[in-house]
């Protein structure tokens, strides 16, 4: 047998270990990919839902394909929607998240003919696939980062962290709602930034640092949350690399410069956003609360986030007014929240100086939570499942470390493995059942809102959207036999919505639609008049009132020969709605002439000729009126 050289004897164990670790990494990554696809494959056939209509379908810049990308990077994320609605910036701070929207525009350009029967629907399926792909990819990258740099000696914790993050049902909104790709891309580029910076610290390769800065800039362009890395990155380096404070600051000079550039661009484009208090409680959820109630409720909402992370049921697409009732400082839940979160802050500080990884996990949770808590700034929403997406990474780390600690309490290795597999398998199974079921509820607006109306019955927005969903269902040919029943359900939910929020414009608009379909035109006008009094410039009103005027006119034409007096009433209602329509005035004159009300006929035809001087029939009618 050939004798091994000293060099061969020295390298062989290292090679074996390296190969073993790489194979183990591949196995864990493969498990995550399989689990991720199993959990979210049923979103591939989903359609659009919630804000997809505003951000994608109704966004003219997205619909322009690559030609709209320049405009996407130069405007607020909702600029197209605001302009179409005839309003200005409504959200404090603005929304500058162009990168994910640009990906929608690119998809529009490349795949706009993906489904000849319904291009938008076909593209929705593809976009859901991209969301899942990006989500799973971000978790695989996270696994690589945690194994290589953070939990080098405990790959089980790295894997469990990624698995818990991957399977958590609270992420269904982010993954199953196409618009929320901004959350996924933000987290993905944050992970890539961590990987690049840690690689640079080991290799001192400037190209690696350059890519790290590029990833950080893309993270910021995806969503503002990456600004937290100015604190979290040096903190993690301090804990893992044993950096002192000065070294930690030096390590993030690059990302500080990038953050400064981003903030300058952002402020130049969207400025401070809305500088006035939003007059709609749906975008200003604490509008009706006293100042103490505002702070008490904001603090207590933090408990809702914690509860949802530990027990994600039931889930809802909306938590706006009046889903969570206002609290005051006499409520013990408020003080419980204060106690819990002050304790978490204290634990973060103590564990940070002990260089304990749990300090970073707590900081990642708390800092991102602070951004969406309304405590630092009003975000226009009480809470949202998508808003806790980044914070849930910190939660996943803590749960993974806790599970590992519990399993190590079992001294018998065989028993530890068996119980560990059973415990983790049970968690995966329970999360899978909830996630897959919730994905199905995100099928489209109709499925989502009708389901959520049972979950959050006090939400004005969800009840209003559920009412509209029933109206939309009534218009489908396959539901023709159930049309009356579906409209009745729509009226029921819309009435619930306006009872909760009497200034809810869309509630009145859609109630008008319901009664229009029932041909109860006076009721239709009643609700549209209320909508007009609240939001006079709503662009839907002009079209709606035009349809109502035409309906009154058509009714008058139908009954005109048999009952000209009733016909006149219909024509007058049409003319009241659209006083500039010469045809309506002409027919008032014609019906009045028929019943020999010549003075009324004269006035009506005079108005007709005032509006349209060359209206020949009106001229003939005027000449036929008997002289006094």
C-alpha positions in Angstrom: 0.0 0.0 0.0 1.2 3.4 -0.9 2.2 5.4 2.2 0.4 8.8 2.6 2.6 11.9 2.6 2.4 14.2 5.6 0.6 16.8 3.4 -2.0 14.2 2.4 -2.5 13.0 5.9 -3.0 16.6 7.0 -5.5 17.6 4.3 -7.6 14.4 4.3 -9.6 14.9 7.5 -10.3 18.6 6.5 -11.6 17.6 3.1 -13.9 14.9 4.6 -15.3 17.4 7.1 -15.7 20.0 4.4 -17.5 17.6 2.1 -19.7 16.3 4.9 -20.7 19.9 5.8 -21.5 20.8 2.2 -23.6 17.6 1.8 -25.4 18.4 5.0 -26.0 22.0 3.8 -27.4 20.7 0.5 -29.7 18.3 2.4 -31.0 21.0 4.7 -31.5 23.4 1.8 -33.3 20.7 -0.2 -35.6 20.1 2.7 -36.4 23.8 2.9 -37.1 24.0 -0.8 -39.4 21.0 -0.7 -41.3 22.2 2.3 -41.6 25.7 0.9 -43.0 24.5 -2.4 -45.4 22.1 -0.6 -46.7 24.9 1.6 -47.2 27.5 -1.2 -47.8 25.5 -4.4 -51.5 26.1 -4.1 -50.9 29.9 -4.5 -49.8 29.3 -8.2 -53.4 29.3 -9.4 -54.5 32.3 -7.3 -55.6 35.5 -8.9 -55.1 39.1 -7.7 -56.4 40.3 -4.3 -56.4 43.2 -1.9 -54.0 46.0 -3.1 -52.9 44.1 -6.2 -55.4 46.1 -8.2 -53.9 49.4 -7.1 -50.2 48.5 -7.3 -50.3 46.2 -10.4 -53.5 46.0 -12.4 -54.5 49.7 -12.1 -51.0 51.1 -12.1 -50.5 52.6 -15.6 -46.7 52.5 -15.2 -46.7 48.8 -14.6 -49.0 48.3 -17.6 -46.6 50.2 -19.8 -43.9 47.5 -19.2 -40.3 48.6 -19.3 -41.4 52.0 -20.6 -43.0 52.7 -17.3 -40.0 51.7 -15.1 -38.4 55.2 -15.3 -41.6 56.7 -14.0 -41.8 54.1 -11.3 -38.4 55.1 -9.9 -39.4 58.8 -10.0 -42.8 58.7 -8.2 -44.5 57.5 -5.0 -45.7 53.9 -5.1 -49.3 55.0 -5.1 -49.0 58.1 -7.4 -50.9 56.5 -10.3 -53.7 55.5 -8.0 -53.9 59.0 -6.3 -54.0 60.7 -9.7 -56.7 58.4 -11.0 -58.8 59.1 -7.9 -58.3 62.8 -8.3 -56.5 63.1 -4.9 -53.1 63.9 -3.6 -50.6 62.0 -1.4 -52.6 60.6 1.6 -50.0 58.7 3.7 -47.5 60.2 6.1 -43.9 59.7 5.0 -45.0 58.6 1.5 -44.2 55.2 0.0 -41.1 54.9 -2.1 -40.6 51.2 -3.0 -39.9 51.1 -6.7 -37.9 47.9 -7.1 -40.7 45.4 -6.6 -43.0 47.5 -8.7 -40.4 47.6 -11.4 -40.3 43.8 -11.4 -44.0 43.8 -12.1 -43.4 46.2 -15.1 -40.7 43.9 -16.4 -43.0 40.9 -16.1 -45.7 42.9 -17.9 -43.3 43.5 -20.7 -42.0 39.9 -21.0 -45.2 37.9 -20.4 -48.1 40.1 -21.2 -49.4 37.6 -23.7 -49.0 34.6 -21.4 -52.7 33.9 -21.4 -54.6 34.8 -24.6 -58.0 34.5 -23.0 -57.2 36.7 -20.0 -53.6 38.1 -20.1 -53.9 39.7 -16.7 -55.1 36.5 -15.0 -52.4 34.4 -16.6 -49.7 36.8 -15.5 -51.2 36.7 -11.9 -50.4 33.0 -11.8 -46.8 33.6 -13.0 -46.3 36.4 -10.4 -47.5 34.1 -7.6 -44.9 31.6 -8.8 -42.2 34.3 -8.7 -43.2 35.3 -5.1 -42.9 31.7 -3.9 -39.5 31.3 -5.7 -38.1 34.5 -4.1 -39.4 33.5 -0.7 -37.9 30.1 -0.7 -34.6 31.4 -2.2 -34.4 34.0 0.6 -34.7 31.2 3.2 -32.1 29.1 1.5 -29.7 32.0 1.5 -30.5 32.6 5.1 -29.6 29.0 5.9 -26.2 29.5 4.2 -25.6 32.7 6.2 -26.5 31.3 9.6 -24.5 28.1 9.1 -21.4 29.8 7.7 -21.2 32.8 10.0 -23.6 32.7 12.9 -24.2 29.2 14.2 -21.0 27.6 13.0 -21.0 25.0 15.8 -24.7 24.4 15.9 -26.1 23.9 12.4 -29.3 22.5 13.9 -30.2 26.0 15.3 -29.5 27.5 11.9 -31.8 25.0 10.2 -34.6 25.3 12.7 -34.5 29.1 12.4 -35.0 28.9 8.7 -37.6 26.1 9.0 -39.7 28.1 11.5 -39.4 31.3 9.4 -40.4 29.3 6.3 -43.4 27.6 7.7 -44.9 30.3 9.8 -48.5 30.9 8.7 -48.3 34.6 9.4 -46.3 34.9 6.2 -49.2 33.8 4.0 -50.2 37.4 3.3 -46.6 38.3 2.2 -46.3 35.3 -0.1 -49.9 34.8 -1.3 -50.5 38.5 -2.0 -48.5 39.5 -5.1 -48.1 43.1 -4.1 -46.2 42.1 -0.9 -43.2 41.1 -3.0 -41.6 44.3 -1.6 -41.4 42.5 1.8 -39.8 39.4 0.3 -37.3 41.3 -1.8 -36.4 43.5 1.1 -35.6 40.6 3.4 -33.8 38.7 0.6 -31.4 41.6 -0.1 -30.9 42.2 3.7 -29.7 38.6 3.9 -27.4 39.1 0.9 -26.1 42.2 2.5 -25.2 40.3 5.7 -23.5 37.5 3.7 -21.5 40.0 1.7 -20.4 42.1 4.7 -19.4 39.0 6.7 -17.6 37.6 3.6 -15.7 40.9 3.2 -14.7 40.9 6.9 -13.0 37.5 6.3 -11.6 38.0 2.8 -11.1 41.8 2.6 -12.2 41.5 -1.0 -13.4 44.9 -2.2 -15.5 43.3 -5.0 -17.5 41.4 -2.3 -18.0 44.7 -0.4 -19.2 46.4 -3.6 -21.8 43.7 -4.1 -22.8 44.0 -0.4 -23.4 47.7 -0.8 -25.4 47.1 -4.0 -27.6 44.5 -2.3 -28.1 47.0 0.6 -29.3 49.7 -1.9 -31.7 47.2 -3.5 -33.0 46.3 -0.1 -33.8 49.9 0.6 -35.4 50.4 -2.8 -37.6 47.3 -2.1 -38.8 48.7 1.3 -37.5 51.2 3.8 -37.0 48.6 6.5 -33.4 48.0 5.5 -32.5 51.3 7.2 -32.4 49.2 10.4 -29.1 47.6 9.3 -27.4 50.8 10.4 -27.9 49.5 13.9 -28.3 45.7 13.4 -25.2 45.1 11.3 -22.6 46.6 13.7 -24.5 44.9 16.6 -24.2 41.5 14.9 -20.6 42.0 14.1 -20.0 43.0 17.8 -21.6 39.8 19.0 -20.2 37.4 16.4 -16.8 38.9 15.5 -16.1 40.4 18.9 -15.7 43.8 17.4 -15.3 46.7 19.7 -17.4 49.8 19.2 -15.0 51.7 16.8 -14.5 48.6 14.6 -18.3 48.1 14.4 -18.8 51.7 13.3 -16.0 51.5 10.7 -17.5 48.3 9.2 -20.7 50.1 8.3 -19.4 53.3 6.9 -20.2 51.9 3.4 -23.8 51.1 4.2 -24.2 54.4 6.0 -23.1 56.2 2.8 -25.6 54.1 0.7 -28.3 54.8 3.3 -27.6 58.5 3.0 -27.8 58.4 -0.8 -31.1 56.5 -0.6 -32.6 58.9 1.9 -31.7 61.9 -0.4 -33.3 60.2 -3.4 -36.4 59.2 -1.4 -36.9 62.6 0.1 -36.4 64.3 -3.3 -39.1 62.2 -4.8 -41.8 61.7 -2.2 -40.8 64.3 0.4 -42.5 64.0 3.7 -45.7 62.5 2.2 -48.9 63.8 3.5 -48.5 66.9 5.7 -52.1 66.9 6.9 -54.1 64.5 9.1 -55.8 62.0 6.8 -59.6 62.7 7.1 -60.5 59.0 6.5 -60.4 56.7 9.6 -59.6 53.8 7.3 -56.2 55.4 6.7 -56.1 57.2 10.1 -57.2 54.5 12.5 -56.8 56.6 15.7 -58.8 59.6 14.3 -61.7 59.1 16.8 -59.5 58.3 19.8 -58.4 60.7 22.5 -54.7 61.2 22.9 -54.4 58.8 25.9 -56.5 56.2 24.0 -54.2 56.5 21.0 -51.1 55.7 23.0 -52.8 53.0 25.0 -54.1 51.2 21.9 -50.8 51.5 20.1 -49.1 49.9 23.0 -51.7 47.1 23.4 -51.5 46.3 19.7 -47.9 45.0 20.3 -49.5 42.2 22.2 -51.6 41.3 19.1 -48.4 40.9 17.1 -46.8 38.6 19.8 -50.0 36.5 20.0 -50.1 36.1 16.2 -46.5 34.9 16.2 -47.2 32.3 18.9 -50.7 31.4 17.7 -51.4 32.5 14.2 -55.2 32.0 14.2 -57.4 33.4 13.0 -55.6 35.4 10.2 -57.1 38.4 8.5 -56.2 40.7 5.6 -57.3 43.7 7.5 -57.1 45.1 11.0 -58.3 48.7 10.3 -61.0 50.6 12.2 -62.9 49.2 14.2 -61.2 45.7 14.2 -59.3 46.5 17.4 -61.2 48.5 19.9 -59.6 51.6 21.5 -58.0 51.0 24.8 -57.2 53.2 27.8 -54.6 53.1 30.5 -57.0 51.5 32.9 -56.9 48.3 30.8 -54.6 45.7 32.3 -53.6 44.4 28.8 -52.0 47.8 28.1 -49.8 47.5 31.2 -49.1 43.8 30.4 -47.8 45.0 27.0 -45.6 47.7 28.7 -44.2 45.1 31.0 -43.4 42.6 28.3 -41.8 45.0 25.9 -39.8 46.8 28.5 -38.5 43.4 29.7 -37.6 42.5 26.1 -35.7 45.8 25.7 -33.8 45.2 29.0 -33.0 41.7 28.0 -31.6 42.9 24.7 -29.3 45.4 26.4 -28.0 42.9 29.0 -27.5 40.1 26.5 -25.8 42.4 24.0 -23.0 43.1 26.4 -22.7 39.4 27.0 -22.4 38.9 23.2 -25.4 36.6 23.2 -27.1 35.9 19.9 -30.5 36.2 21.5 -29.7 40.0 21.9 -29.5 40.3 18.1 -32.7 38.3 17.7 -34.6 40.5 20.2 -33.2 43.6 18.5 -34.2 42.4 15.1 -37.7 41.8 16.4 -38.1 45.0 18.4 -36.5 47.5 15.9 -38.6 46.3 13.0 -41.6 46.2 15.3 -41.0 49.8 16.2 -41.1 50.9 12.6 -44.7 49.5 12.2 -46.0 50.1 15.7 -47.3 53.7 15.1 -45.3 54.7 18.1 -42.5 56.5 16.1 -44.7 57.6 13.2 -48.3 57.0 12.0 -48.3 54.4 9.2 -51.9 54.6 8.3 -52.9 51.2 9.7 -53.5 49.7 13.1 -51.5 46.5 12.3 -51.0 44.0 9.6 -49.6 40.5 9.2 -47.3 41.5 6.4 -45.9 44.2 8.7 -44.4 41.7 11.1 -42.6 39.7 8.4 -39.1 41.1 9.2 -39.6 40.9 12.9 -40.6 37.3 12.7 -37.0 36.4 11.8 -35.9 37.5 15.3 -38.8 35.4 16.7 -37.7 32.4 14.6 -34.1 32.6 16.0 -35.4 32.7 19.6 -37.7 29.7 19.1 -35.0 27.7 17.4 -32.5 28.4 20.2 -35.2 27.5 22.8 -36.1 24.2 21.0 -32.4 23.3 20.8 -32.0 24.0 24.5 -35.0 21.8 25.4 -33.8 18.9 23.2 -30.4 19.0 24.9 -32.1 18.4 28.2 -32.8 14.9 27.0 -29.7 13.0 27.8 -30.4 9.9 25.7 -29.3 10.6 22.2 -31.7 8.2 20.5 -34.7 9.5 22.6 -33.6 13.1 21.9 -33.6 12.5 18.1 -37.0 10.7 18.2 -38.7 13.3 20.3 -37.0 16.1 18.3 -38.4 14.7 15.0 -41.8 14.2 16.5 -41.9 17.7 18.0 -40.6 19.5 14.8 -42.8 17.3 12.6 -45.9 18.2 14.6 -45.1 21.9 14.3 -44.5 21.6 10.5 -47.8 19.7 10.1 -49.9 22.2 12.1 -48.3 25.1 10.3 -48.8 23.4 6.9 -52.5 22.8 7.5 -53.0 26.4 8.4 -50.8 27.9 5.7 -52.3 25.8 2.8 -55.8 26.6 4.0 -55.1 30.3 4.3 -53.4 30.4 0.8 -56.7 29.2 -0.6 -58.5 32.0 1.1 -56.2 34.4 -0.8 -57.6 33.1 -4.1 -59.1 36.4 -5.1 -61.0 39.4 -3.6 -64.3 37.5 -3.4 -62.9 34.5 -1.5 -60.6 36.6 0.8 -63.1 39.2 1.9 -66.1 36.9 2.3 -63.9 34.7 4.6 -62.4 37.6 6.5 -65.8 39.2 7.2 -66.4 36.3 9.5 -63.0 36.6 11.1 -63.1 40.4 11.8 -66.8 41.3 11.8 -66.1 44.8 13.2 -63.9 45.9 10.3 -65.6 48.5 8.2 -63.2 47.8 5.3 -63.6 44.1 5.3 -67.4 44.3 5.5 -67.5 46.8 2.7 -65.2 44.6 0.6 -67.3 41.5 1.3 -70.4 43.4 0.2 -68.7 44.4 -3.1 -67.5 40.8 -3.5 -71.1 39.5 -3.4 -72.0 42.2 -6.0 -69.2 41.0 -8.2 -70.3 37.4 -7.8 -73.8 38.3 -8.8 -72.5 39.5 -12.2 -71.0 36.2 -13.2 -73.1 34.3 -15.7 -72.8 31.0 -13.8 -74.5 32.7 -10.8 -77.5 34.1 -12.7 -80.0 32.0 -10.7 -78.5 33.2 -7.4 -78.2 36.9 -8.5 -81.0 38.2 -6.2 -79.7 36.3 -3.2 -76.1 37.5 -3.8 -77.2 41.1 -4.0 -79.1 40.7 -0.8 -75.9 39.5 0.9 -74.0 42.4 -0.6 -76.5 44.8 0.9 -76.3 43.1 4.3 -72.5 43.5 4.5 -72.4 47.0 3.1 -74.9 48.2 5.7 -72.7 46.7 8.4 -69.8 48.6 6.9 -71.5 52.0 6.9 -72.9 51.4 10.4 -69.3 50.9 11.7 -68.0 53.8 9.6 -70.7 56.3 8.5 -68.3 58.2 6.3 -67.3 55.1 4.3 -67.5 56.3 0.7 -67.1 53.0 -1.1 -69.8 51.5 1.1 -72.4 54.0 -0.2 -71.1 53.7 -3.8 -71.6 49.9 -3.7 -74.9 50.1 -1.9 -76.0 52.3 -4.8 -74.8 49.6 -7.2 -76.9 47.0 -5.4 -80.1 49.0 -5.6 -79.3 49.9 -9.2 -79.2 46.2 -10.0 -82.5 45.8 -8.3 -83.8 48.8 -10.4 -84.6 50.7 -7.2 -83.3 53.9 -8.7 -84.5 56.3 -5.9 -82.5 54.3 -3.4 -79.6 54.2 -5.7 -79.6 58.0 -5.9 -79.9 58.3 -2.2 -76.7 56.4 -1.5 -74.7 58.0 -4.3 -75.8 61.4 -3.1 -74.3 60.6 0.3 -71.1 59.4 -1.3 -71.0 62.7 -3.3 -71.4 64.7 -0.1 -68.4 62.9 1.4 -66.1 62.8 -1.6 -67.4 65.1 -4.3 -64.5 64.5 -6.7 -64.7 60.7 -6.7 -64.1 59.8 -10.3 -66.6 56.9 -10.2 -69.5 59.3 -9.4 -69.7 61.0 -12.8 -70.0 57.6 -14.6 -72.4 56.2 -12.0 -74.7 59.1 -12.1 -74.6 59.0 -15.9 -75.8 55.4 -15.8 -78.5 56.3 -13.3 -79.8 59.2 -15.4 -79.9 56.9 -18.5 -81.8 54.3 -16.5 -84.4 56.9 -15.4 -84.7 58.1 -19.1 -85.1 54.6 -20.4 -87.9 53.9 -17.9 -89.6 57.0 -19.1 -89.3 56.0 -22.7 -90.8 52.6 -21.9 -93.9 53.9 -20.1 -94.2 57.1 -22.2 -97.0 56.1 -24.5 -99.2 54.6 -21.8 -98.4 57.0 -18.9 -96.8 60.2 -20.1 -97.2 61.9 -16.7 -95.1 59.2 -15.0 -92.7 59.4 -17.9 -92.2 63.1 -17.3 -91.2 62.3 -13.7 -88.5 59.9 -14.9 -87.3 62.4 -17.5 -87.1 65.1 -14.9 -85.1 62.9 -12.6 -82.7 62.2 -15.4 -82.4 65.9 -16.2 -81.9 66.7 -12.5 -78.9 64.3 -12.5 -77.5 65.5 -15.9 -79.0 68.9 -16.6 -76.7 69.4 -19.6 -78.3 66.5 -21.5 -80.4 68.1 -24.3 -82.2 64.8 -25.0 -83.6 64.6 -21.5 -85.1 68.1 -21.7 -86.5 67.4 -25.2 -88.4 64.4 -24.0 -89.8 66.3 -21.0 -91.1 68.7 -23.6 -92.5 66.0 -25.8 -94.4 64.2 -22.9 -95.6 67.6 -21.6 -96.9 68.5 -25.1 -98.7 65.1 -25.2 -100.7 65.9 -22.0 -101.2 69.5 -23.3 -99.1 71.1 -20.6 -97.8 73.6 -23.2 -96.1 75.9 -20.8 -94.0 73.1 -19.4 -93.2 71.9 -23.0 -92.2 75.5 -23.9 -89.8 75.7 -21.0 -88.3 72.3 -21.6 -87.7 72.9 -25.3 -86.3 76.3 -24.6 -83.8 74.6 -22.3 -83.1 72.0 -25.1 -82.3 74.7 -27.6 -80.2 76.6 -25.1 -78.1 73.5 -24.7 -78.2 72.5 -28.4 -79.3 75.4 -30.7 -79.5 73.1 -33.8 -81.8 70.6 -32.2 -84.4 70.4 -35.1 -87.1 68.3 -33.3 -87.2 70.9 -30.5 -87.6 73.7 -33.0 -90.5 71.8 -34.7 -92.0 71.2 -31.3 -91.8 74.9 -30.3 -93.5 75.9 -33.5 -96.3 73.4 -32.8 -97.2 74.9 -29.4 -100.5 76.7 -29.7 -100.2 80.5 -29.2 -101.9 82.0 -26.2 
